[in-house]
Amino acid sequence: MVAAMESYDDLREEELSGESAAVRDPGLDRHEWETAWEGLQEQLHDAPAEALPELGDLIAEMLEARGYAVEDPVADDGIEPDVLVSFRSAREITVMVDRGDDVDPSDLGEAIHAYREIYEQLIDRPDN
């Protein structure tokens, strides 16, 4: 219990001092992402529509951590615009699934494929 409180205090101190993810070891992110990705694989196989939003959130987190402006449409003209175009296309399908829209299975497959390609591209970067 004391160790957990000390750990929390350390995190809180980092928040207040402005140090946080920017100081983190990139290998920690990679490990967390790989763990999350592996955890989603069975769910993707068994219930892809239900897993798609979580998968999209993971990819968005990875992109943002790598400096991509996920929410900025002007960023499509920046570094590796094809990555953001693929992400936004997959995200559009994900939003449709979240709303309960009738989504063609091939569209679902395209979104999963796009997320998988982005994941592999980001996870293989040397700055991980």
Secondary structure as the mmCIF struct_conf table of DSSP 4:
data_model
#
loop_
_struct_conf.conf_type_id
_struct_conf.id
_struct_conf.beg_label_comp_id
_struct_conf.beg_label_asym_id
_struct_conf.beg_label_seq_id
_struct_conf.end_label_comp_id
_struct_conf.end_label_asym_id
_struct_conf.end_label_seq_id
HELX_RH_AL_P HELX_RH_AL_P1 VAL A 2 SER A 17
TURN_TY1_P TURN_TY1_P1 GLY A 18 GLY A 18
BEND BEND1 SER A 20 SER A 20
HELX_RH_3T_P HELX_RH_3T_P1 ALA A 21 VAL A 23
BEND BEND2 ARG A 24 ARG A 24
HELX_RH_AL_P HELX_RH_AL_P2 PRO A 26 ASP A 46
HELX_RH_AL_P HELX_RH_AL_P3 PRO A 48 ALA A 65
TURN_TY1_P TURN_TY1_P2 ARG A 66 GLY A 67
TURN_TY1_P TURN_TY1_P3 VAL A 70 GLU A 71
HELX_RH_3T_P HELX_RH_3T_P2 PRO A 73 ASP A 77
BEND BEND3 GLY A 78 GLU A 80
HELX_RH_AL_P HELX_RH_AL_P4 PRO A 81 ARG A 99
TURN_TY1_P TURN_TY1_P4 GLY A 100 GLY A 100
HELX_RH_AL_P HELX_RH_AL_P5 PRO A 105 ILE A 123
TURN_TY1_P TURN_TY1_P5 ASP A 124 ASP A 124
BEND BEND4 ARG A 125 ARG A 125
TURN_TY1_P TURN_TY1_P6 PRO A 126 ASP A 127
#
